[in-house]
Amino acid sequence: MSVDCVVEDPRWGDVEALAQTATDAALERLGLEPSVFEISILACDDARIAVLNQDFRAKPRPTNVLSWPSDERAAAVDGEMPLPPQPVPDNALGDIAIAYDTCAKEAAVAGKSLHDHAIHLLVHGTLHLLGFDHERERDAILMEGLETEILGKLGISDPYKE
């Protein structure tokens, strides 16, 4: 996997390593070869992601993660697997932005490490790039199940368990 990270907020530290781990794990779980795909990551703060959230979703507030897939891959039927991307060299799957402030606050409230929560959000964002979503009930069940499985293989507990 080629991960291109732009770090606007230095509090992220080595976010590129987190991004590489998360994106590779998501792609491998879906039987995709990470080396033929590219993802761009923007590691920013709440102020920056609030602007992006307003510009792209008309929601004038910060959020934890945003994703912009390069192609529409969503499944037509609720709960079915999305269409996989074609494994051509240098295939850009899309862009992900992740906000440090919101991620850190959510991790603290949940009693999780920033590392584990950031990995979760990056896996979540990667699945969005691959056509997964959580707007419809069965799509949400599928996506959350995949996230839990991928994170479990990375030694991270189920983020949806109460």
matplotlib code that plots the C-alpha trace (Angstrom):
import matplotlib.pyplot as plt

x = [0.0, 1.2, 0.1, 0.7, 0.4, 0.1, 0.6, -0.9, -1.0, 2.3, 0.6, -0.1, 3.5, 4.1, 0.6, 2.0, 2.8, -0.7, -2.2, 0.0, -1.1, -4.8, -5.0, -3.0, -5.1, -8.4, -7.3, -5.8, -9.0, -10.9, -8.4, -6.8, -3.1, -2.1, 0.9, -1.3, -3.4, -2.8, -4.5, -3.9, -4.2, -4.6, -3.7, -5.2, -6.9, -10.6, -10.5, -9.4, -11.8, -14.7, -14.0, -13.9, -17.0, -18.8, -17.6, -18.3, -21.2, -22.8, -22.1, -20.3, -18.6, -15.6, -15.8, -13.4, -12.8, -13.9, -13.4, -13.6, -13.6, -12.1, -15.0, -18.5, -18.3, -21.3, -23.5, -26.9, -28.5, -28.4, -25.9, -24.2, -20.5, -19.5, -17.8, -14.0, -11.6, -9.7, -6.1, -4.2, -0.8, -1.0, -4.7, -5.8, -8.6, -9.2, -8.5, -9.0, -8.9, -8.5, -8.8, -6.5, -8.6, -11.8, -9.9, -8.1, -11.4, -13.2, -10.4, -10.3, -14.0, -14.0, -11.0, -9.0, -5.6, -5.2, -3.3, -6.1, -8.8, -6.8, -6.3, -10.0, -10.9, -8.4, -9.7, -13.2, -12.1, -10.5, -13.6, -15.6, -13.1, -13.8, -17.6, -18.7, -21.1, -23.3, -26.4, -28.6, -29.0, -27.5, -24.7, -23.8, -23.8, -21.5, -19.1, -19.0, -18.4, -15.5, -14.0, -14.2, -12.6, -9.8, -9.1, -9.1, -6.4, -4.4, -4.9, -7.5, -10.7, -14.2, -14.9, -18.7, -18.8, -20.5]
y = [0.0, 3.4, 5.8, 9.4, 11.3, 15.1, 16.0, 19.4, 18.7, 17.6, 16.1, 13.1, 12.0, 8.9, 8.8, 7.3, 4.0, 3.9, 4.6, 1.9, -0.7, 0.2, 0.4, -2.8, -4.7, -3.6, -4.4, -7.8, -8.8, -8.2, -10.3, -7.2, -6.8, -3.6, -2.9, -2.0, 0.7, 4.2, 6.2, 9.8, 10.7, 14.2, 14.2, 17.5, 19.2, 20.0, 23.4, 22.0, 19.0, 21.3, 23.3, 20.1, 18.8, 22.0, 22.1, 18.5, 17.5, 20.9, 20.1, 23.0, 21.1, 18.9, 15.1, 12.3, 11.1, 11.9, 9.8, 10.6, 7.5, 7.8, 5.7, 4.7, 1.1, 0.8, -2.3, -1.8, -4.1, -3.4, -5.8, -7.0, -6.6, -3.6, -4.0, -4.5, -2.1, -3.3, -4.1, -2.0, -0.4, 2.9, 2.7, 5.6, 4.5, 8.0, 10.3, 10.2, 13.1, 12.4, 15.0, 14.8, 16.7, 14.7, 11.4, 12.2, 13.3, 10.2, 7.9, 9.5, 9.3, 5.6, 4.7, 3.7, 4.5, 7.2, 4.6, 2.1, 4.6, 6.1, 2.7, 2.1, 5.4, 4.7, 1.2, 2.7, 5.4, 2.8, 0.7, 3.7, 4.1, 0.5, 1.1, 0.1, 2.4, 2.4, 4.4, 1.3, -1.2, -4.3, -2.3, -1.0, -4.6, -5.7, -2.8, -2.9, -6.7, -6.2, -3.4, -5.6, -8.5, -6.4, -4.7, -8.0, -9.3, -6.3, -7.0, -4.1, -4.9, -4.5, -0.8, -1.4, -3.6, -1.7]
z = [0.0, -0.9, 1.8, 1.2, 4.4, 4.8, 8.5, 9.3, 13.0, 14.5, 17.5, 15.3, 15.5, 13.2, 11.8, 8.6, 10.4, 11.9, 8.4, 6.8, 9.4, 9.2, 5.4, 4.8, 7.3, 5.7, 2.2, 3.2, 5.0, 1.7, -0.3, -2.0, -2.5, -0.7, -2.9, -5.9, -4.2, -3.0, -0.3, 0.7, 4.4, 5.8, 9.6, 10.8, 13.7, 14.5, 12.8, 9.5, 9.5, 10.4, 7.2, 5.2, 6.9, 6.0, 2.5, 1.6, 3.9, 4.9, 8.5, 10.2, 13.0, 13.5, 13.1, 13.6, 10.1, 6.6, 3.4, -0.3, -2.5, -6.0, -7.4, -6.4, -5.2, -2.9, -3.0, -4.5, -2.0, 1.7, 3.4, 0.3, -0.4, -2.5, -5.8, -5.3, -6.9, -9.9, -8.9, -11.4, -10.5, -8.7, -8.2, -6.0, -3.8, -2.4, 0.5, 4.2, 6.7, 10.4, 13.2, 16.2, 18.6, 18.1, 17.9, 21.2, 23.0, 21.8, 22.9, 26.3, 26.8, 25.8, 27.9, 24.8, 23.7, 21.0, 18.9, 19.0, 18.3, 15.4, 13.9, 14.1, 12.4, 9.7, 9.1, 9.1, 6.5, 4.3, 4.3, 3.2, 0.3, -0.6, -0.8, 2.7, 4.5, 7.6, 6.4, 5.9, 8.7, 7.1, 5.5, 9.0, 10.4, 7.6, 8.0, 11.8, 11.7, 9.3, 11.5, 14.5, 12.7, 11.3, 14.6, 16.4, 14.1, 15.1, 18.8, 19.3, 21.1, 19.6, 19.3, 19.3, 22.4, 25.2]

ax = plt.figure().add_subplot(projection="3d")
ax.plot(x, y, z, "-o")
ax.set_aspect("equal")
plt.show()
